[in-house]
């Protein structure tokens, strides 16, 4: 995917919220942060969007299913 074709992180975060009913406590702060980010180039407090996405992915191993695989692949492609 080209940068111009990537979805905003806040849209992805909203889709994750709809699909992942019981968000893992360790992934929740990063998912919350993604709600206020447009791209991985944005800053969230002292963290970059890239680090927020990386930390989310490392803590989202309990989120499974087709939608989870698709969105995780989309986030990895952004990195």
Biopython code that builds the backbone (N, CA, C, O; Angstrom):
import numpy as np
from Bio.PDB.StructureBuilder import StructureBuilder

atoms = [
    (1, "UNK", "N", (0.826, -1.186, 0.000)),
    (1, "UNK", "CA", (0.000, 0.000, 0.000)),
    (1, "UNK", "C", (0.873, 1.253, 0.000)),
    (1, "UNK", "O", (1.860, 1.335, 0.731)),
    (2, "UNK", "N", (0.509, 2.195, -0.801)),
    (2, "UNK", "CA", (1.220, 3.470, -0.802)),
    (2, "UNK", "C", (0.723, 4.311, 0.355)),
    (2, "UNK", "O", (-0.374, 4.090, 0.869)),
    (3, "UNK", "N", (1.526, 5.269, 0.761)),
    (3, "UNK", "CA", (1.152, 6.136, 1.884)),
    (3, "UNK", "C", (-0.190, 6.814, 1.642)),
    (3, "UNK", "O", (-0.980, 6.972, 2.572)),
    (4, "UNK", "N", (-0.457, 7.220, 0.389)),
    (4, "UNK", "CA", (-1.703, 7.917, 0.096)),
    (4, "UNK", "C", (-2.920, 6.988, 0.187)),
    (4, "UNK", "O", (-4.052, 7.459, 0.294)),
    (5, "UNK", "N", (-2.689, 5.681, 0.143)),
    (5, "UNK", "CA", (-3.786, 4.722, 0.185)),
    (5, "UNK", "C", (-4.042, 4.187, 1.593)),
    (5, "UNK", "O", (-4.995, 3.435, 1.801)),
    (6, "UNK", "N", (-3.224, 4.555, 2.541)),
    (6, "UNK", "CA", (-3.396, 4.026, 3.884)),
    (6, "UNK", "C", (-4.529, 4.734, 4.607)),
    (6, "UNK", "O", (-4.768, 5.928, 4.427)),
    (7, "UNK", "N", (-5.212, 3.963, 5.423)),
    (7, "UNK", "CA", (-6.300, 4.544, 6.221)),
    (7, "UNK", "C", (-5.719, 5.268, 7.428)),
    (7, "UNK", "O", (-4.595, 5.000, 7.854)),
    (8, "UNK", "N", (-6.497, 6.178, 7.959)),
    (8, "UNK", "CA", (-6.089, 6.887, 9.176)),
    (8, "UNK", "C", (-6.110, 5.926, 10.356)),
    (8, "UNK", "O", (-6.950, 5.030, 10.433)),
    (9, "UNK", "N", (-5.174, 6.129, 11.271)),
    (9, "UNK", "CA", (-5.101, 5.256, 12.440)),
    (9, "UNK", "C", (-6.364, 5.345, 13.291)),
    (9, "UNK", "O", (-6.785, 4.345, 13.872)),
    (10, "UNK", "N", (-6.973, 6.524, 13.374)),
    (10, "UNK", "CA", (-8.178, 6.635, 14.190)),
    (10, "UNK", "C", (-9.329, 5.823, 13.590)),
    (10, "UNK", "O", (-10.172, 5.316, 14.330)),
    (11, "UNK", "N", (-9.375, 5.694, 12.252)),
    (11, "UNK", "CA", (-10.396, 4.851, 11.627)),
    (11, "UNK", "C", (-10.131, 3.377, 11.895)),
    (11, "UNK", "O", (-11.054, 2.608, 12.162)),
    (12, "UNK", "N", (-8.866, 2.991, 11.823)),
    (12, "UNK", "CA", (-8.484, 1.613, 12.118)),
    (12, "UNK", "C", (-8.792, 1.293, 13.574)),
    (12, "UNK", "O", (-9.309, 0.219, 13.881)),
    (13, "UNK", "N", (-8.474, 2.225, 14.474)),
    (13, "UNK", "CA", (-8.746, 2.019, 15.902)),
    (13, "UNK", "C", (-10.236, 1.826, 16.152)),
    (13, "UNK", "O", (-10.621, 0.994, 16.973)),
    (14, "UNK", "N", (-11.066, 2.574, 15.464)),
    (14, "UNK", "CA", (-12.523, 2.423, 15.614)),
    (14, "UNK", "C", (-12.980, 1.050, 15.146)),
    (14, "UNK", "O", (-13.850, 0.435, 15.763)),
    (15, "UNK", "N", (-12.399, 0.577, 14.068)),
    (15, "UNK", "CA", (-12.753, -0.757, 13.568)),
    (15, "UNK", "C", (-12.296, -1.847, 14.539)),
    (15, "UNK", "O", (-12.999, -2.835, 14.752)),
    (16, "UNK", "N", (-11.118, -1.659, 15.122)),
    (16, "UNK", "CA", (-10.619, -2.621, 16.119)),
    (16, "UNK", "C", (-11.572, -2.662, 17.308)),
    (16, "UNK", "O", (-11.926, -3.743, 17.779)),
    (17, "UNK", "N", (-11.988, -1.506, 17.795)),
    (17, "UNK", "CA", (-12.922, -1.424, 18.937)),
    (17, "UNK", "C", (-14.214, -2.187, 18.666)),
    (17, "UNK", "O", (-14.723, -2.899, 19.531)),
    (18, "UNK", "N", (-14.739, -2.026, 17.443)),
    (18, "UNK", "CA", (-15.989, -2.719, 17.089)),
    (18, "UNK", "C", (-15.811, -4.229, 17.069)),
    (18, "UNK", "O", (-16.726, -4.967, 17.434)),
    (19, "UNK", "N", (-14.629, -4.697, 16.640)),
    (19, "UNK", "CA", (-14.412, -6.140, 16.491)),
    (19, "UNK", "C", (-13.912, -6.813, 17.773)),
    (19, "UNK", "O", (-14.308, -7.938, 18.076)),
    (20, "UNK", "N", (-13.051, -6.132, 18.519)),
    (20, "UNK", "CA", (-12.405, -6.739, 19.697)),
    (20, "UNK", "C", (-13.186, -6.320, 20.934)),
    (20, "UNK", "O", (-12.990, -5.228, 21.468)),
    (21, "UNK", "N", (-14.068, -7.199, 21.376)),
    (21, "UNK", "CA", (-14.987, -6.869, 22.463)),
    (21, "UNK", "C", (-14.289, -6.654, 23.806)),
    (21, "UNK", "O", (-14.593, -5.697, 24.518)),
    (22, "UNK", "N", (-13.359, -7.540, 24.150)),
    (22, "UNK", "CA", (-12.639, -7.414, 25.430)),
    (22, "UNK", "C", (-11.168, -7.124, 25.137)),
    (22, "UNK", "O", (-10.338, -8.032, 25.093)),
    (23, "UNK", "N", (-10.866, -5.863, 24.943)),
    (23, "UNK", "CA", (-9.499, -5.443, 24.604)),
    (23, "UNK", "C", (-8.562, -5.782, 25.757)),
    (23, "UNK", "O", (-8.859, -5.504, 26.918)),
    (24, "UNK", "N", (-7.434, -6.382, 25.421)),
    (24, "UNK", "CA", (-6.411, -6.722, 26.409)),
    (24, "UNK", "C", (-5.969, -5.453, 27.134)),
    (24, "UNK", "O", (-5.760, -4.415, 26.506)),
    (25, "UNK", "N", (-5.827, -5.538, 28.450)),
    (25, "UNK", "CA", (-5.466, -4.364, 29.263)),
    (25, "UNK", "C", (-4.147, -3.736, 28.818)),
    (25, "UNK", "O", (-3.972, -2.522, 28.930)),
    (26, "UNK", "N", (-3.216, -4.553, 28.314)),
    (26, "UNK", "CA", (-1.916, -4.030, 27.896)),
    (26, "UNK", "C", (-1.998, -3.335, 26.531)),
    (26, "UNK", "O", (-1.195, -2.447, 26.245)),
    (27, "UNK", "N", (-2.949, -3.725, 25.697)),
    (27, "UNK", "CA", (-3.109, -3.120, 24.377)),
    (27, "UNK", "C", (-3.985, -1.871, 24.426)),
    (27, "UNK", "O", (-3.893, -1.012, 23.549)),
    (28, "UNK", "N", (-4.835, -1.767, 25.450)),
    (28, "UNK", "CA", (-5.819, -0.685, 25.534)),
    (28, "UNK", "C", (-5.203, 0.723, 25.468)),
    (28, "UNK", "O", (-5.714, 1.553, 24.716)),
    (29, "UNK", "N", (-4.138, 1.031, 26.211)),
    (29, "UNK", "CA", (-3.599, 2.400, 26.123)),
    (29, "UNK", "C", (-3.104, 2.759, 24.721)),
    (29, "UNK", "O", (-3.197, 3.914, 24.307)),
    (30, "UNK", "N", (-2.585, 1.781, 23.999)),
    (30, "UNK", "CA", (-2.086, 2.038, 22.653)),
    (30, "UNK", "C", (-3.247, 2.167, 21.669)),
    (30, "UNK", "O", (-3.183, 2.962, 20.732)),
    (31, "UNK", "N", (-4.296, 1.393, 21.877)),
    (31, "UNK", "CA", (-5.494, 1.536, 21.059)),
    (31, "UNK", "C", (-6.130, 2.901, 21.308)),
    (31, "UNK", "O", (-6.566, 3.570, 20.370)),
    (32, "UNK", "N", (-6.182, 3.307, 22.567)),
    (32, "UNK", "CA", (-6.698, 4.641, 22.902)),
    (32, "UNK", "C", (-5.881, 5.732, 22.212)),
    (32, "UNK", "O", (-6.437, 6.701, 21.694)),
    (33, "UNK", "N", (-4.555, 5.567, 22.210)),
    (33, "UNK", "CA", (-3.678, 6.552, 21.564)),
    (33, "UNK", "C", (-3.916, 6.592, 20.061)),
    (33, "UNK", "O", (-3.890, 7.662, 19.453)),
    (34, "UNK", "N", (-4.147, 5.430, 19.464)),
    (34, "UNK", "CA", (-4.387, 5.377, 18.021)),
    (34, "UNK", "C", (-5.648, 6.151, 17.623)),
    (34, "UNK", "O", (-5.756, 6.624, 16.492)),
    (35, "UNK", "N", (-6.594, 6.277, 18.548)),
    (35, "UNK", "CA", (-7.816, 7.037, 18.272)),
    (35, "UNK", "C", (-7.532, 8.517, 18.012)),
    (35, "UNK", "O", (-8.344, 9.202, 17.390)),
    (36, "UNK", "N", (-6.399, 9.010, 18.478)),
    (36, "UNK", "CA", (-6.096, 10.429, 18.276)),
    (36, "UNK", "C", (-5.000, 10.660, 17.233)),
    (36, "UNK", "O", (-4.489, 11.772, 17.099)),
    (37, "UNK", "N", (-4.643, 9.607, 16.501)),
    (37, "UNK", "CA", (-3.598, 9.727, 15.482)),
    (37, "UNK", "C", (-4.174, 9.577, 14.083)),
    (37, "UNK", "O", (-5.080, 8.779, 13.846)),
    (38, "UNK", "N", (-3.631, 10.360, 13.166)),
    (38, "UNK", "CA", (-4.032, 10.227, 11.772)),
    (38, "UNK", "C", (-3.107, 9.254, 11.045)),
    (38, "UNK", "O", (-3.570, 8.397, 10.293)),
    (39, "UNK", "N", (-1.802, 9.387, 11.270)),
    (39, "UNK", "CA", (-0.835, 8.522, 10.598)),
    (39, "UNK", "C", (0.269, 8.113, 11.565)),
    (39, "UNK", "O", (0.352, 8.607, 12.690)),
    (40, "UNK", "N", (1.114, 7.198, 11.098)),
    (40, "UNK", "CA", (2.228, 6.752, 11.947)),
    (40, "UNK", "C", (3.305, 7.820, 12.058)),
    (40, "UNK", "O", (4.244, 7.680, 12.842)),
    (41, "UNK", "N", (3.174, 8.880, 11.280)),
    (41, "UNK", "CA", (4.131, 9.991, 11.350)),
    (41, "UNK", "C", (3.756, 10.996, 12.439)),
    (41, "UNK", "O", (4.563, 11.861, 12.779)),
    (42, "UNK", "N", (2.550, 10.894, 12.989)),
    (42, "UNK", "CA", (2.096, 11.813, 14.030)),
    (42, "UNK", "C", (2.749, 11.487, 15.371)),
    (42, "UNK", "O", (3.278, 10.395, 15.575)),
    (43, "UNK", "N", (2.699, 12.452, 16.268)),
    (43, "UNK", "CA", (3.197, 12.278, 17.634)),
    (43, "UNK", "C", (2.025, 12.083, 18.586)),
    (43, "UNK", "O", (0.969, 12.694, 18.422)),
    (44, "UNK", "N", (2.224, 11.223, 19.585)),
    (44, "UNK", "CA", (1.273, 11.093, 20.676)),
    (44, "UNK", "C", (2.073, 11.295, 21.953)),
    (44, "UNK", "O", (2.814, 10.410, 22.381)),
    (45, "UNK", "N", (1.921, 12.450, 22.547)),
    (45, "UNK", "CA", (2.743, 12.855, 23.694)),
    (45, "UNK", "C", (4.212, 12.707, 23.312)),
    (45, "UNK", "O", (4.682, 13.380, 22.394)),
    (46, "UNK", "N", (4.957, 11.818, 24.018)),
    (46, "UNK", "CA", (6.378, 11.650, 23.729)),
    (46, "UNK", "C", (6.659, 10.501, 22.774)),
    (46, "UNK", "O", (7.817, 10.240, 22.446)),
    (47, "UNK", "N", (5.621, 9.813, 22.324)),
    (47, "UNK", "CA", (5.790, 8.665, 21.439)),
    (47, "UNK", "C", (5.454, 9.020, 19.998)),
    (47, "UNK", "O", (4.637, 9.901, 19.730)),
    (48, "UNK", "N", (6.092, 8.327, 19.094)),
    (48, "UNK", "CA", (5.751, 8.474, 17.679)),
    (48, "UNK", "C", (4.572, 7.554, 17.370)),
    (48, "UNK", "O", (4.304, 6.603, 18.104)),
    (49, "UNK", "N", (3.892, 7.840, 16.302)),
    (49, "UNK", "CA", (2.818, 6.963, 15.861)),
    (49, "UNK", "C", (3.330, 5.561, 15.577)),
    (49, "UNK", "O", (2.643, 4.573, 15.833)),
    (50, "UNK", "N", (4.550, 5.487, 15.044)),
    (50, "UNK", "CA", (5.151, 4.178, 14.760)),
    (50, "UNK", "C", (5.301, 3.357, 16.036)),
    (50, "UNK", "O", (4.976, 2.170, 16.048)),
    (51, "UNK", "N", (5.786, 3.971, 17.098)),
    (51, "UNK", "CA", (5.975, 3.216, 18.333)),
    (51, "UNK", "C", (4.634, 2.820, 18.948)),
    (51, "UNK", "O", (4.514, 1.739, 19.524)),
    (52, "UNK", "N", (3.628, 3.682, 18.831)),
    (52, "UNK", "CA", (2.295, 3.349, 19.339)),
    (52, "UNK", "C", (1.766, 2.103, 18.620)),
    (52, "UNK", "O", (1.241, 1.188, 19.255)),
    (53, "UNK", "N", (1.910, 2.077, 17.292)),
    (53, "UNK", "CA", (1.436, 0.928, 16.517)),
    (53, "UNK", "C", (2.237, -0.319, 16.864)),
    (53, "UNK", "O", (1.668, -1.400, 17.016)),
    (54, "UNK", "N", (3.556, -0.178, 16.991)),
    (54, "UNK", "CA", (4.389, -1.340, 17.358)),
    (54, "UNK", "C", (3.988, -1.903, 18.721)),
    (54, "UNK", "O", (3.852, -3.116, 18.873)),
    (55, "UNK", "N", (3.801, -1.035, 19.705)),
    (55, "UNK", "CA", (3.410, -1.490, 21.032)),
    (55, "UNK", "C", (2.016, -2.113, 21.016)),
    (55, "UNK", "O", (1.765, -3.100, 21.707)),
    (56, "UNK", "N", (1.109, -1.536, 20.226)),
    (56, "UNK", "CA", (-0.217, -2.131, 20.112)),
    (56, "UNK", "C", (-0.103, -3.550, 19.558)),
    (56, "UNK", "O", (-0.673, -4.489, 20.114)),
    (57, "UNK", "N", (0.633, -3.700, 18.465)),
    (57, "UNK", "CA", (0.765, -5.021, 17.849)),
    (57, "UNK", "C", (1.399, -6.040, 18.796)),
    (57, "UNK", "O", (0.997, -7.203, 18.821)),
    (58, "UNK", "N", (2.380, -5.606, 19.564)),
    (58, "UNK", "CA", (3.041, -6.543, 20.486)),
    (58, "UNK", "C", (2.133, -6.953, 21.647)),
    (58, "UNK", "O", (2.361, -7.984, 22.281)),
    (59, "UNK", "N", (1.109, -6.149, 21.923)),
    (59, "UNK", "CA", (0.188, -6.462, 23.020)),
    (59, "UNK", "C", (-1.177, -6.961, 22.549)),
    (59, "UNK", "O", (-2.081, -7.162, 23.361)),
    (60, "UNK", "N", (-1.325, -7.160, 21.250)),
    (60, "UNK", "CA", (-2.624, -7.558, 20.696)),
    (60, "UNK", "C", (-2.661, -9.025, 20.277)),
    (60, "UNK", "O", (-3.463, -9.399, 19.422)),
    (61, "UNK", "N", (-1.816, -9.851, 20.858)),
    (61, "UNK", "CA", (-1.765, -11.259, 20.454)),
    (61, "UNK", "C", (-3.039, -12.026, 20.809)),
    (61, "UNK", "O", (-3.322, -13.057, 20.199)),
    (62, "UNK", "N", (-3.801, -11.549, 21.773)),
    (62, "UNK", "CA", (-5.038, -12.255, 22.142)),
    (62, "UNK", "C", (-6.208, -11.887, 21.235)),
    (62, "UNK", "O", (-7.264, -12.517, 21.305)),
    (63, "UNK", "N", (-6.034, -10.875, 20.384)),
    (63, "UNK", "CA", (-7.068, -10.510, 19.416)),
    (63, "UNK", "C", (-6.880, -11.392, 18.193)),
    (63, "UNK", "O", (-5.863, -11.312, 17.504)),
    (64, "UNK", "N", (-7.873, -12.234, 17.934)),
    (64, "UNK", "CA", (-7.755, -13.225, 16.867)),
    (64, "UNK", "C", (-8.951, -13.171, 15.940)),
    (64, "UNK", "O", (-9.961, -12.530, 16.230)),
    (65, "UNK", "N", (-8.811, -13.859, 14.817)),
    (65, "UNK", "CA", (-9.890, -13.939, 13.840)),
    (65, "UNK", "C", (-9.486, -13.303, 12.524)),
    (65, "UNK", "O", (-8.397, -12.744, 12.389)),
    (66, "UNK", "N", (-10.377, -13.398, 11.567)),
    (66, "UNK", "CA", (-10.112, -12.884, 10.227)),
    (66, "UNK", "C", (-9.858, -11.389, 10.239)),
    (66, "UNK", "O", (-8.885, -10.915, 9.651)),
    (67, "UNK", "N", (-10.727, -10.648, 10.903)),
    (67, "UNK", "CA", (-10.589, -9.185, 10.960)),
    (67, "UNK", "C", (-9.279, -8.800, 11.650)),
    (67, "UNK", "O", (-8.594, -7.873, 11.216)),
    (68, "UNK", "N", (-8.935, -9.510, 12.719)),
    (68, "UNK", "CA", (-7.680, -9.229, 13.435)),
    (68, "UNK", "C", (-6.480, -9.436, 12.520)),
    (68, "UNK", "O", (-5.575, -8.602, 12.487)),
    (69, "UNK", "N", (-6.466, -10.535, 11.781)),
    (69, "UNK", "CA", (-5.348, -10.802, 10.868)),
    (69, "UNK", "C", (-5.246, -9.723, 9.799)),
    (69, "UNK", "O", (-4.151, -9.260, 9.479)),
    (70, "UNK", "N", (-6.395, -9.322, 9.245)),
    (70, "UNK", "CA", (-6.391, -8.295, 8.195)),
    (70, "UNK", "C", (-5.851, -6.963, 8.713)),
    (70, "UNK", "O", (-5.006, -6.335, 8.075)),
    (71, "UNK", "N", (-6.343, -6.547, 9.863)),
    (71, "UNK", "CA", (-5.940, -5.239, 10.397)),
    (71, "UNK", "C", (-4.491, -5.266, 10.882)),
    (71, "UNK", "O", (-3.756, -4.299, 10.680)),
    (72, "UNK", "N", (-4.079, -6.347, 11.513)),
    (72, "UNK", "CA", (-2.680, -6.434, 11.940)),
    (72, "UNK", "C", (-1.749, -6.372, 10.737)),
    (72, "UNK", "O", (-0.701, -5.729, 10.797)),
    (73, "UNK", "N", (-2.120, -7.032, 9.651)),
    (73, "UNK", "CA", (-1.300, -7.000, 8.421)),
    (73, "UNK", "C", (-1.265, -5.574, 7.867)),
    (73, "UNK", "O", (-0.223, -5.115, 7.401)),
    (74, "UNK", "N", (-2.400, -4.877, 7.917)),
    (74, "UNK", "CA", (-2.460, -3.498, 7.439)),
    (74, "UNK", "C", (-1.539, -2.601, 8.276)),
    (74, "UNK", "O", (-0.824, -1.761, 7.730)),
    (75, "UNK", "N", (-1.560, -2.780, 9.584)),
    (75, "UNK", "CA", (-0.701, -1.975, 10.466)),
    (75, "UNK", "C", (0.767, -2.302, 10.233)),
    (75, "UNK", "O", (1.599, -1.395, 10.200)),
    (76, "UNK", "N", (1.103, -3.580, 10.072)),
    (76, "UNK", "CA", (2.498, -3.957, 9.808)),
    (76, "UNK", "C", (2.972, -3.347, 8.491)),
    (76, "UNK", "O", (4.115, -2.903, 8.387)),
    (77, "UNK", "N", (2.090, -3.324, 7.481)),
    (77, "UNK", "CA", (2.460, -2.746, 6.191)),
    (77, "UNK", "C", (2.757, -1.253, 6.318)),
    (77, "UNK", "O", (3.599, -0.726, 5.590)),
    (78, "UNK", "N", (2.078, -0.573, 7.231)),
    (78, "UNK", "CA", (2.333, 0.850, 7.449)),
    (78, "UNK", "C", (3.729, 1.076, 8.020)),
    (78, "UNK", "O", (4.389, 2.066, 7.704)),
    (79, "UNK", "N", (4.165, 0.149, 8.863)),
    (79, "UNK", "CA", (5.466, 0.296, 9.504)),
    (79, "UNK", "C", (6.583, 0.092, 8.509)),
    (79, "UNK", "O", (7.756, 0.179, 8.872)),
]
sb = StructureBuilder()
sb.init_structure("model")
sb.init_model(0)
sb.init_chain("A")
sb.init_seg("    ")
for serial, (resi, resn, name, xyz) in enumerate(atoms, 1):
    if name == "N":
        sb.init_residue(resn, " ", resi, " ")
    sb.init_atom(name, np.array(xyz, "f"), 0.0, 1.0, " ", f" {name:<3s}", serial, name[0])
structure = sb.get_structure()
